[in-house]
Amino acid sequence: MFFRIFDGRFASAGLFFAALALPMAGHAGSALAVDMGCYSCHGAYPRGEAPGFEQLAGKYAGLKGDASAEQKRVDKWRQGEWLEHIDAHERVSPETARVLFHWLVEGAK
């Protein structure tokens, strides 16, 4: 009996923390965008001709739920097209690019 109660508490706690982690996945992308300085050019007041996050999220919303298409797009960009000789873009690691792009696809919220 003790193990049933004990196991049930652990199962409930595990579900609780898993549910808390889901919204944090989006937060990770937003926090990463802040850390990488992306808001400087793509934030509320985009710099020059840089598209804002809202515009980018709308452009890539059609890829939502298609992890393979997301990865193909990131791989293509990493080969040069997306980088456009912008230093900040060129310093983005493949993993960071994947996380940021997924955040955009999910709506950049």
N, C-alpha and C positions, 0 to 999 in steps of 0.2 A: 504494500500500500504506500509506503514512504516513497518508493521509486516512482510510482505512478504520479503522485503529486509533484515530486521533484522534477520528473521528466516533463510534465505538463507545464510547469513554471518556466523551464528552460525553453520549451517549444514556443510558449507565448512570448517570452522575452526575445527570442530569435525572430519571430514574425514582426514584433514591434520594431526592432532595430532595422530589419530589412525594409519595412515600410518607410521608416525615416530616411533611409539611404536613397530611395528613388528620387525625391526632389533634389537631393544634393548632387546628383549626376549633372543636372543642368547648371547648378550653381558652380560646379567645377569649371565648366566652360566659360562662364561669366567671369569668375575669379581669375582664370588663366588669361582672358582677354585684358583684364585690368593689369595683371602682372607683366604681360608682354607689351603693354603700351598701345594696344590696338584702339582703345577709345580715343587716343590723340588724333587719329585720322578718321576713324569710322564711327565715332560716337554721335551724340546728339547734334553736334555742329561739325559735320564732316569737313576735313581739310581739302581745299582745292577741288579736284574732280573725284576724290575718293568716295565710293558709295558708302552710305550709312549701313549699320547693322540691319535695320528694318528692311532696307532695299535688298541687301544680300540674302536675308532670310526668305523674303518673298521669291527671289530668283531661284533658290534651291529647295523650296518647300516640296516640290514634286519628287524629291529623292527620299522623303521621309519614309522610314521603314525598309529601305533598300540598302542594307549595309554594304553589299557588293558594289553597287553603283557609287556610293559614297567613297569607298576605298579606291575605286578606279579614278574618280575625279581627283582625289588627293594625290594619287600616284602621278597622274598627268601633270598636275600643278607643280609637283616636286621636280619634274623634269624641266621646268623653266617657264611655261606659259603664264602661270599665275604670279610668279615672282616679280616680273616686270622690272627687274634691276632695282628694286626697292630694298634697301639694306635690312629693314625690319622683317620683310618677307623672307629674305634669303637666310636669316638667322633662325627661322622656325624649324625645329626638328621634325622628322616625319611623325612622331607620336603626338607632338603638340599640334601639328597641322591637322591630324585626324580628329583630335578632341575638339579643336576650334571649329572645324568644318561640321562635325556632328552637331555641335551647339547651334550653328547657323541653320542647319537643316531642320532642327527641332524648334526653330522660331527665335533664337537668340534672346531668350527671356531669362 
